[in-house]
Amino acid sequence: MKLKFLLIRAMLASLYIVLIFVGVFFNYNLKPSVPEEYSEDINKKLATLVDSKGHFLVYNRKKYEAWVDLDFMKRRNKYRDLKYVLNQRFSDKELEEKKYIKWGFYDTYKEAVDDLGYLKRFSNIHTINDRIYNDLFSYSQLIGKIDKTEYGIEPYLYENNILQGKEKIKLSLDTNLQKFLYDSLNEVVKERQADGAVAIIMETKTGKIKASVSLYPWNMGYMGYIEPGSTLKPMLYAIALDEQIIRIDDVYTSDYAYYPVPGINFKVTESVHYGYGDLTIKEALIRSSNVIIAKVINESLKEFSNEWLYNEILKMGFGEKTGIEFKGEINGIFQSPYDWYPITPYQIAMGQGLGTTPIQLVTAFNAIVNDGYIVKPSFLQDKEIEKRLIFTPQSSKILKEWMSYITISGTARLAYKEGLIIGGKTGTAQKAIKGEGYTDEDYYSLFAGFYPVSNPKYTIALIVDSPKDEYYGGEVAAPIVTKIFYEYEKSLGENFEYTDTLYKNIIPEFKNYRLEEAYNILMNFGYKENKIIIHGNGEKIIKQFPNSGKTINTEEYIELFTE
């Protein structure tokens, strides 16, 4: 009897083993399984993103995802019984030929169990890391979202395997500065009834992006392009100085109209619709002379070819992606010199015929500000700096000094604010209409600038799209830059009034300055007209009293002696 009992137990055990074998090898699962389309990457913890001061931009929050195994339900002959429950959320068509359906997304495990109800025994509940985003101040367009946007920092980091396997990644962005930039651009768009605006602020020495705002349905800073207008002129002058095509004391004549190509009715004129007369290169830059930059390009092409000019501009990074960590960045537009017309070099001189993204523009302009070094832009705070020399430090120093006067006596006087001086170059770019040429009604107002002037910390490119009434870069774009840095520095709670000996407390050296330029500088210092004594009838100053280096006292007289 005992033997018979042992044989029966052995047979039952064998049958149990057979059942397990069948279940495993013939897919007769005893439990609901994980859907094939459920990617392990979704459940993999991704790095949180913070700004340069540790403020959150993107962080992970534990959530729960419920999947119903329809195949398992059918094998258990429960599909027909529970179909009415499934139909509460899915149609018959949605359920056809599906092995699994995603039932829901929950904050807690209990919520998932309660929502599944009768379906729980046929379901799997997965723990996932939900990404929570700071979408304030235009960050949504900048950061982007994995699997939801075709653009942005996060999709770039994910696709390049930078986001995975880390606890935290520090971005170079400064949320405080981002807020001031966002608020200021919104204000000017509303005030000027503009079509949009975009700006990027870069840390001068490192190329790290500190703030980036785009008031468009897409991120114009990396995915759109404009013509740079006169903001290109400092780079063109730097090339000419480096090649000794021009010297700093050269004088050119700004005519009423200049025809650079013989036999072609293409003329270059000044934006003020009259000639300025004889100007030094410094004066030509400060007044943004179209005629003189065209003449300098003409001089260049007497010694060099179109290919040379094209390659020099390519060195600045125009026409190709910067490689910044942003998915969706475009190349911009810069045609091969073999496709140029005879007038193309002179259009380029005025910043036309070249489609640049704002990130390309701020990167190229920053090379002037950064002693001739172009720095690869980056959103990663700890990334190693990549730079190369494209202008001589001597030329960069000269142009940076010249651009320091643009807010005092040049095209950006409305941007002047005592104690906080920005330097830079204004630009006003006509909009091009495909197949028709340039419109006289719509413009981009631009300012490429740096702050503070004597030891730049930040470089900025700012563009306002089709402002109404006023549209010159010096009247629309430049004053915003001063306001942004004023408010930002003030918010730091420090002594934000930057003392620059060139401007604030010390009388400058006015020798060789135009009288009008020196007069404007003194008026901005607070001198009254009756305290400025002018000797002679010349245009340029040959000496002054008190001499440069003396402390400014607006209650005393200052004398300027001309030729």
C-alpha positions as CSV (number, residue, x, y, z in Angstrom):
1,M,0.0,0.0,0.0
2,K,2.8,2.3,0.9
3,L,4.5,1.6,-2.4
4,K,1.3,2.4,-4.3
5,F,1.1,5.8,-2.5
6,L,4.7,6.6,-3.4
7,L,4.1,5.8,-7.1
8,I,1.0,8.1,-7.1
9,R,3.0,11.0,-5.6
10,A,5.8,10.5,-8.2
11,M,3.3,10.5,-11.0
12,L,1.7,13.8,-9.7
13,A,5.1,15.4,-9.4
14,S,5.9,14.4,-12.9
15,L,2.6,15.8,-14.2
16,Y,3.3,19.1,-12.4
17,I,6.8,19.3,-14.0
18,V,5.2,18.6,-17.4
19,L,2.7,21.4,-16.9
20,I,5.4,23.9,-16.0
21,F,7.4,22.8,-19.1
22,V,4.4,23.3,-21.4
23,G,3.7,26.7,-19.8
24,V,7.2,27.9,-20.3
25,F,8.0,26.5,-23.7
26,F,4.5,26.9,-25.3
27,N,3.9,30.4,-24.0
28,Y,1.1,29.2,-21.7
29,N,1.9,31.9,-19.1
30,L,0.5,31.6,-15.7
31,K,1.0,35.4,-15.0
32,P,0.5,38.5,-17.1
33,S,3.7,39.5,-18.9
34,V,5.5,42.7,-19.8
35,P,4.7,44.2,-23.3
36,E,7.4,44.0,-25.9
37,E,7.0,47.7,-26.8
38,Y,7.6,48.6,-23.1
39,S,11.2,49.9,-23.5
40,E,13.6,49.5,-20.6
41,D,14.9,52.9,-21.4
42,I,11.7,54.4,-20.3
43,N,12.2,52.9,-16.9
44,K,15.9,53.8,-16.7
45,K,16.6,56.7,-14.4
46,L,17.8,59.8,-16.3
47,A,19.8,62.6,-14.9
48,T,18.0,65.6,-13.4
49,L,18.9,68.9,-15.0
50,V,19.7,72.0,-12.9
51,D,20.9,75.5,-13.9
52,S,24.3,76.9,-12.9
53,K,23.1,77.8,-9.5
54,G,21.4,74.5,-8.8
55,H,17.8,75.5,-9.5
56,F,15.8,72.7,-11.0
57,L,15.0,72.6,-14.7
58,V,14.0,68.9,-15.1
59,Y,13.7,66.3,-12.3
60,N,12.4,62.7,-11.9
61,R,9.3,61.8,-10.0
62,K,8.3,58.2,-9.3
63,K,5.1,57.2,-11.0
64,Y,3.3,54.1,-12.0
65,E,2.1,52.7,-15.4
66,A,-0.5,49.9,-15.7
67,W,-0.6,47.6,-18.8
68,V,-3.3,45.0,-19.4
69,D,-2.2,41.6,-20.9
70,L,-5.0,40.9,-23.3
71,D,-3.4,37.6,-24.5
72,F,-3.2,36.3,-21.0
73,M,-6.9,37.3,-20.4
74,K,-8.0,35.4,-23.5
75,R,-6.1,32.3,-22.5
76,R,-7.8,32.4,-19.2
77,N,-11.2,32.7,-21.0
78,K,-12.0,35.9,-19.3
79,Y,-11.8,38.3,-22.3
80,R,-15.5,38.1,-23.2
81,D,-16.5,38.5,-19.5
82,L,-14.4,41.6,-19.0
83,K,-14.8,43.2,-22.4
84,Y,-17.4,45.6,-21.1
85,V,-14.8,46.9,-18.7
86,L,-12.2,47.3,-21.5
87,N,-14.8,49.1,-23.7
88,Q,-15.2,51.8,-21.1
89,R,-11.8,53.1,-22.2
90,F,-11.1,51.5,-25.6
91,S,-13.2,50.8,-28.7
92,D,-13.4,47.3,-30.3
93,K,-11.2,48.6,-33.1
94,E,-8.5,49.8,-30.7
95,L,-8.5,46.3,-29.0
96,E,-8.3,44.3,-32.2
97,E,-5.1,42.3,-32.7
98,K,-3.4,43.9,-29.7
99,K,-1.6,41.9,-27.1
100,Y,-1.3,44.7,-24.5
101,I,-3.0,48.0,-23.8
102,K,-1.8,50.8,-21.6
103,W,-4.5,51.3,-19.0
104,G,-3.2,54.4,-17.2
105,F,-0.6,56.5,-15.6
106,Y,-0.7,57.1,-11.8
107,D,1.0,59.0,-9.0
108,T,0.7,56.1,-6.5
109,Y,0.6,52.3,-6.7
110,K,-2.8,52.2,-4.9
111,E,-4.3,54.5,-7.5
112,A,-3.3,52.1,-10.2
113,V,-4.7,49.1,-8.3
114,D,-8.0,50.9,-7.6
115,D,-8.4,52.0,-11.2
116,L,-7.7,48.5,-12.6
117,G,-10.3,46.9,-10.4
118,Y,-11.2,43.4,-11.9
119,L,-8.4,43.9,-14.5
120,K,-5.7,43.8,-11.8
121,R,-5.1,40.0,-12.0
122,F,-4.5,40.4,-15.8
123,S,-2.2,43.4,-15.5
124,N,1.3,44.5,-14.7
125,I,2.0,47.8,-12.8
126,H,5.5,49.2,-13.6
127,T,7.4,51.8,-11.6
128,I,8.7,54.6,-13.9
129,N,10.5,57.9,-13.5
130,D,8.3,60.7,-14.8
131,R,10.1,63.8,-16.0
132,I,8.9,67.1,-14.4
133,Y,9.8,70.2,-16.3
134,N,10.2,73.9,-15.4
135,D,8.4,75.5,-18.3
136,L,8.7,79.1,-17.1
137,F,10.5,81.9,-19.0
138,S,10.5,80.1,-22.4
139,Y,12.4,77.1,-21.0
140,S,9.9,74.7,-22.7
141,Q,11.2,75.7,-26.1
142,L,14.8,75.5,-25.0
143,I,14.9,72.3,-22.9
144,G,12.4,70.3,-25.0
145,K,11.1,66.9,-23.9
146,I,12.2,63.3,-24.7
147,D,9.8,61.5,-27.0
148,K,7.6,64.6,-27.2
149,T,9.6,67.3,-29.1
150,E,12.0,67.1,-32.1
151,Y,14.1,69.9,-30.6
152,G,15.8,70.9,-27.5
153,I,18.6,70.3,-25.0
154,E,17.1,67.2,-23.3
155,P,16.5,65.2,-26.6
156,Y,20.1,66.1,-27.7
157,L,21.5,64.8,-24.4
158,Y,19.4,61.7,-24.5
159,E,20.3,60.8,-28.1
160,N,24.0,61.3,-27.4
161,N,23.9,59.1,-24.3
162,I,24.8,62.0,-22.0
163,L,21.6,62.0,-19.9
164,Q,21.7,58.3,-19.0
165,G,23.5,56.8,-15.9
166,K,24.0,60.1,-14.1
167,E,22.3,61.6,-11.0
168,K,22.5,65.2,-12.1
169,I,23.7,67.4,-14.9
170,K,24.4,71.1,-14.4
171,L,23.5,73.3,-17.3
172,S,25.2,76.7,-17.8
173,L,21.8,78.6,-17.7
174,D,21.1,81.2,-15.1
175,T,17.4,81.2,-14.3
176,N,17.5,84.7,-12.8
177,L,19.1,86.2,-16.0
178,Q,16.7,84.1,-18.1
179,K,13.7,85.7,-16.3
180,F,15.0,89.2,-16.9
181,L,15.6,88.4,-20.6
182,Y,12.2,86.8,-21.0
183,D,10.3,89.7,-19.3
184,S,12.2,92.3,-21.3
185,L,11.6,90.7,-24.6
186,N,7.9,90.2,-23.8
187,E,7.7,93.9,-22.9
188,V,9.3,95.1,-26.1
189,V,7.1,92.8,-28.3
190,K,4.0,94.2,-26.6
191,E,5.1,97.8,-26.7
192,R,6.4,97.7,-30.3
193,Q,3.6,95.3,-31.5
194,A,6.4,93.2,-32.9
195,D,6.0,89.8,-34.6
196,G,8.5,88.2,-32.2
197,A,11.9,88.5,-30.5
198,V,14.9,86.3,-29.7
199,A,18.0,86.7,-27.7
200,I,21.0,84.7,-26.5
201,I,23.4,85.7,-23.7
202,M,26.8,83.9,-23.7
203,E,29.5,84.0,-21.1
204,T,32.3,85.7,-23.0
205,K,35.4,83.7,-21.9
206,T,33.8,80.3,-21.8
207,G,31.1,80.2,-24.5
208,K,28.6,78.9,-21.9
209,I,25.0,80.0,-22.6
210,K,23.6,81.9,-19.6
211,A,20.1,82.7,-21.0
212,S,18.2,82.0,-24.2
213,V,14.7,83.2,-25.0
214,S,12.6,82.8,-28.2
215,L,9.2,84.4,-28.5
216,Y,8.1,82.3,-31.5
217,P,6.1,79.0,-31.8
218,W,9.6,77.5,-32.4
219,N,13.0,78.2,-31.0
220,M,14.3,80.9,-33.4
221,G,17.7,81.0,-31.7
222,Y,18.8,77.6,-33.2
223,M,16.1,76.7,-35.7
224,G,15.6,79.9,-37.7
225,Y,17.8,82.5,-39.4
226,I,18.0,86.2,-40.2
227,E,20.4,88.4,-42.1
228,P,22.9,90.0,-39.6
229,G,22.8,93.5,-41.1
230,S,25.4,95.9,-39.7
231,T,26.2,93.6,-36.8
232,L,28.6,91.9,-39.3
233,K,30.7,95.0,-39.8
234,P,33.0,94.6,-36.8
235,M,34.1,91.2,-38.0
236,L,34.7,92.5,-41.5
237,Y,36.8,95.3,-40.2
238,A,38.7,92.9,-38.1
239,I,39.6,90.8,-41.2
240,A,40.7,93.9,-43.0
241,L,42.9,95.1,-40.1
242,D,44.5,91.7,-39.7
243,E,45.4,91.5,-43.4
244,Q,46.7,95.2,-43.3
245,I,44.2,96.2,-46.0
246,I,43.3,99.1,-43.7
247,R,45.0,100.9,-40.9
248,I,43.3,102.6,-37.9
249,D,44.2,106.1,-39.0
250,D,42.9,105.6,-42.6
251,V,40.3,108.1,-43.8
252,Y,37.5,107.2,-46.3
253,T,34.9,109.4,-47.8
254,S,31.2,108.6,-47.2
255,D,29.6,109.7,-50.4
256,Y,25.9,110.2,-51.1
257,A,26.0,107.0,-53.2
258,Y,28.7,104.5,-54.1
259,Y,28.7,102.2,-57.2
260,P,31.2,99.5,-56.4
261,V,30.8,97.4,-59.6
262,P,31.5,99.3,-62.9
263,G,28.7,98.9,-65.4
264,I,26.1,97.6,-62.9
265,N,23.4,99.9,-61.5
266,F,23.9,98.8,-57.9
267,K,24.5,101.6,-55.4
268,V,25.3,101.6,-51.8
269,T,23.9,104.4,-49.7
270,E,23.9,105.4,-46.0
271,S,20.8,104.8,-43.9
272,V,20.5,108.5,-43.2
273,H,20.2,109.1,-47.0
274,Y,23.2,111.5,-47.2
275,G,27.0,111.1,-47.1
276,Y,28.9,111.7,-43.9
277,G,32.0,113.1,-45.7
278,D,35.5,112.0,-44.6
279,L,35.6,109.5,-41.7
280,T,38.2,107.4,-40.0
281,I,37.5,103.7,-39.8
282,K,36.6,104.2,-36.1
283,E,34.1,106.9,-37.0
284,A,32.8,104.7,-39.9
285,L,32.0,101.9,-37.5
286,I,30.4,104.1,-34.9
287,R,28.2,105.7,-37.5
288,S,27.6,102.3,-39.2
289,S,28.6,103.6,-42.6
290,N,27.5,101.3,-45.5
291,V,29.5,103.2,-48.1
292,I,32.8,102.9,-46.2
293,I,32.5,99.2,-45.4
294,A,31.7,98.6,-49.1
295,K,34.9,100.5,-50.0
296,V,36.9,98.4,-47.6
297,I,35.6,95.2,-49.2
298,N,36.5,96.7,-52.6
299,E,40.0,97.2,-51.4
300,S,40.1,93.7,-50.0
301,L,39.0,92.2,-53.4
302,K,41.8,94.0,-55.2
303,E,44.3,91.8,-53.3
304,F,42.2,88.7,-52.5
305,S,39.5,86.6,-54.2
306,N,35.8,85.9,-53.5
307,E,36.9,82.5,-52.2
308,W,39.2,84.2,-49.7
309,L,36.3,86.3,-48.4
310,Y,34.0,83.3,-48.3
311,N,36.6,81.3,-46.3
312,E,37.2,84.1,-43.8
313,I,33.5,84.3,-43.1
314,L,33.3,80.5,-42.8
315,K,36.0,80.7,-40.1
316,M,33.5,82.7,-38.0
317,G,31.1,79.8,-38.0
318,F,28.5,81.1,-40.5
319,G,26.8,78.6,-42.8
320,E,27.3,75.6,-40.5
321,K,26.0,74.3,-37.1
322,T,27.9,75.4,-34.0
323,G,27.5,71.9,-32.5
324,I,25.8,73.2,-29.4
325,E,23.8,70.6,-27.4
326,F,20.5,71.4,-29.0
327,K,18.6,69.0,-31.2
328,G,17.2,70.7,-34.2
329,E,20.0,73.3,-34.8
330,I,20.2,74.3,-38.5
331,N,23.1,75.3,-40.7
332,G,21.9,78.7,-41.7
333,I,22.5,79.8,-45.3
334,F,25.7,80.9,-47.0
335,Q,26.1,80.3,-50.7
336,S,29.4,79.1,-52.3
337,P,31.3,81.9,-54.0
338,Y,30.8,80.1,-57.3
339,D,27.2,81.1,-57.0
340,W,27.9,84.7,-56.2
341,Y,26.9,87.6,-58.4
342,P,29.3,90.5,-58.9
343,I,27.4,92.6,-56.3
344,T,27.3,89.8,-53.7
345,P,30.5,90.8,-51.7
346,Y,29.0,94.3,-51.3
347,Q,25.7,92.9,-50.1
348,I,27.6,90.9,-47.6
349,A,29.4,94.1,-46.5
350,M,26.0,95.4,-45.4
351,G,25.0,92.1,-43.8
352,Q,22.8,90.9,-46.6
353,G,22.9,87.6,-48.6
354,L,23.9,85.6,-45.5
355,G,21.4,83.7,-43.3
356,T,22.7,83.3,-39.8
357,T,21.1,81.7,-36.8
358,P,21.2,83.9,-33.6
359,I,23.5,81.3,-32.0
360,Q,25.9,81.6,-34.9
361,L,25.8,85.4,-34.7
362,V,26.5,85.6,-30.9
363,T,29.3,83.1,-31.3
364,A,31.0,84.9,-34.1
365,F,30.6,88.4,-32.5
366,N,31.9,87.0,-29.3
367,A,35.3,86.3,-31.0
368,I,35.8,90.1,-31.3
369,V,34.9,90.6,-27.6
370,N,37.1,87.6,-26.5
371,D,40.4,88.8,-27.8
372,G,40.0,87.1,-31.1
373,Y,39.1,83.6,-29.9
374,I,36.0,82.0,-31.1
375,V,34.6,79.7,-28.4
376,K,32.3,76.7,-29.1
377,P,29.0,77.5,-27.4
378,S,27.7,75.0,-24.8
379,F,24.9,74.4,-22.4
380,L,27.0,72.1,-20.2
381,Q,28.5,74.0,-17.2
382,D,31.4,71.6,-16.7
383,K,32.2,70.9,-20.4
384,E,35.8,71.7,-21.4
385,I,36.2,75.0,-23.3
386,E,37.0,74.6,-27.0
387,K,38.4,77.7,-28.7
388,R,40.5,78.8,-31.6
389,L,42.0,82.2,-32.7
390,I,40.3,83.7,-35.7
391,F,41.2,87.4,-35.3
392,T,44.4,88.9,-33.9
393,P,44.2,90.1,-30.3
394,Q,45.4,93.5,-31.5
395,S,42.5,94.0,-33.9
396,S,40.0,92.6,-31.4
397,K,41.2,95.1,-28.8
398,I,40.8,98.0,-31.2
399,L,37.3,97.1,-32.4
400,K,36.2,96.4,-28.8
401,E,37.4,99.8,-27.8
402,W,35.6,101.4,-30.8
403,M,32.4,99.7,-30.0
404,S,32.5,101.0,-26.5
405,Y,31.6,104.4,-27.8
406,I,28.5,103.3,-29.8
407,T,26.2,103.9,-26.8
408,I,27.8,107.3,-26.2
409,S,28.2,108.9,-29.5
410,G,27.1,106.3,-32.1
411,T,24.0,104.6,-33.3
412,A,23.0,103.2,-29.8
413,R,22.9,106.5,-27.8
414,L,19.4,105.6,-26.4
415,A,21.1,102.6,-24.7
416,Y,23.4,104.8,-22.6
417,K,23.0,104.6,-18.9
418,E,25.6,106.2,-16.5
419,G,27.4,103.6,-14.4
420,L,26.4,100.7,-16.7
421,I,27.9,101.0,-20.1
422,I,27.4,98.4,-22.8
423,G,29.4,98.1,-26.0
424,G,28.3,96.6,-29.2
425,K,27.0,97.1,-32.7
426,T,23.6,97.9,-33.9
427,G,21.9,96.4,-37.0
428,T,18.8,97.0,-39.0
429,A,18.1,94.2,-41.5
430,Q,15.4,94.5,-44.2
431,K,13.3,91.3,-44.5
432,A,13.7,89.5,-47.8
433,I,10.7,88.2,-49.7
434,K,11.3,85.2,-51.8
435,G,11.3,86.1,-55.5
436,E,10.7,89.8,-54.8
437,G,13.8,91.1,-53.0
438,Y,13.8,93.3,-49.9
439,T,10.7,94.9,-48.4
440,D,10.7,98.6,-47.2
441,E,8.1,97.8,-44.6
442,D,9.4,95.0,-42.3
443,Y,12.8,94.9,-40.6
444,Y,14.7,93.0,-37.9
445,S,16.1,95.3,-35.3
446,L,19.4,93.9,-34.0
447,F,22.0,94.5,-31.3
448,A,25.1,92.4,-30.8
449,G,26.7,93.6,-27.6
450,F,28.9,93.0,-24.5
451,Y,29.0,94.0,-20.9
452,P,30.8,95.5,-19.0
453,V,32.9,97.3,-21.6
454,S,36.4,97.2,-20.1
455,N,36.4,93.5,-19.0
456,P,33.4,91.8,-20.8
457,K,31.7,89.1,-18.9
458,Y,28.7,88.6,-21.2
459,T,28.1,88.8,-24.9
460,I,24.6,89.1,-26.3
461,A,22.7,88.9,-29.6
462,L,19.2,90.4,-29.5
463,I,16.7,90.6,-32.4
464,V,13.2,92.2,-32.5
465,D,11.1,91.1,-35.4
466,S,9.1,93.7,-37.3
467,P,8.6,96.4,-34.6
468,K,6.1,99.1,-35.5
469,D,7.0,102.8,-35.8
470,E,10.7,102.8,-34.9
471,Y,12.8,99.9,-36.3
472,Y,16.5,100.9,-36.1
473,G,18.5,98.5,-33.9
474,G,19.9,101.5,-31.8
475,E,16.4,102.6,-31.0
476,V,14.6,99.3,-30.4
477,A,17.1,96.5,-29.6
478,A,20.1,98.2,-27.8
479,P,18.1,99.9,-25.0
480,I,16.7,96.5,-24.0
481,V,20.2,95.1,-23.5
482,T,21.0,97.9,-21.1
483,K,17.8,97.3,-19.2
484,I,18.4,93.6,-18.9
485,F,21.9,93.9,-17.4
486,Y,20.8,96.8,-15.2
487,E,18.0,94.8,-13.7
488,Y,20.1,91.7,-13.4
489,E,23.0,93.3,-11.7
490,K,20.6,95.2,-9.3
491,S,18.9,91.9,-8.4
492,L,22.3,90.5,-7.2
493,G,22.2,92.9,-4.3
494,E,25.7,94.0,-4.9
495,N,27.2,97.4,-5.9
496,F,26.0,97.0,-9.4
497,E,27.1,100.4,-10.7
498,Y,30.2,99.2,-12.4
499,T,32.9,101.9,-12.3
500,D,34.8,102.0,-15.6
501,T,37.6,104.6,-15.5
502,L,37.2,105.2,-19.2
503,Y,33.7,106.6,-18.7
504,K,32.5,107.2,-15.2
505,N,35.0,109.1,-13.0
506,I,37.9,110.0,-15.2
507,I,38.1,112.5,-18.1
508,P,39.0,110.6,-21.3
509,E,41.7,111.5,-23.8
510,F,39.8,113.5,-26.5
511,K,42.8,114.1,-28.9
512,N,41.8,113.1,-32.5
513,Y,38.2,112.7,-31.6
514,R,35.6,114.5,-33.7
515,L,34.2,117.5,-31.8
516,E,30.6,116.2,-32.1
517,E,31.7,112.9,-30.5
518,A,33.5,114.5,-27.5
519,Y,30.6,116.9,-27.0
520,N,28.1,114.0,-26.8
521,I,30.3,112.2,-24.3
522,L,30.6,115.2,-22.0
523,M,26.9,115.8,-22.2
524,N,26.3,112.2,-21.1
525,F,28.7,112.7,-18.2
526,G,26.4,115.5,-17.0
527,Y,28.2,118.6,-18.3
528,K,26.0,121.6,-19.1
529,E,26.5,123.4,-22.5
530,N,27.7,126.5,-20.7
531,K,30.5,124.5,-19.1
532,I,32.0,123.2,-22.4
533,I,34.2,125.8,-24.1
534,I,35.2,125.2,-27.7
535,H,38.2,126.9,-29.3
536,G,38.6,127.0,-33.1
537,N,36.5,126.0,-36.1
538,G,37.9,122.6,-36.8
539,E,36.2,119.2,-36.7
540,K,38.9,117.3,-34.7
541,I,40.3,118.0,-31.2
542,I,44.0,118.6,-30.9
543,K,44.2,119.2,-27.2
544,Q,42.0,119.7,-24.1
545,F,42.0,121.2,-20.6
546,P,41.9,119.7,-18.0
547,N,43.9,116.8,-19.4
548,S,42.8,113.2,-19.5
549,G,43.1,111.3,-16.3
550,K,41.7,114.1,-14.1
551,T,38.6,113.3,-12.0
552,I,35.4,114.6,-13.6
553,N,33.8,117.6,-12.0
554,T,30.8,118.8,-13.9
555,E,30.8,122.1,-12.0
556,E,34.1,123.2,-13.6
557,Y,34.7,124.3,-17.2
558,I,36.3,122.0,-19.7
559,E,38.0,123.4,-22.8
560,L,38.3,121.6,-26.2
561,F,40.8,123.0,-28.8
562,T,40.2,122.1,-32.4
563,E,42.4,122.4,-35.5
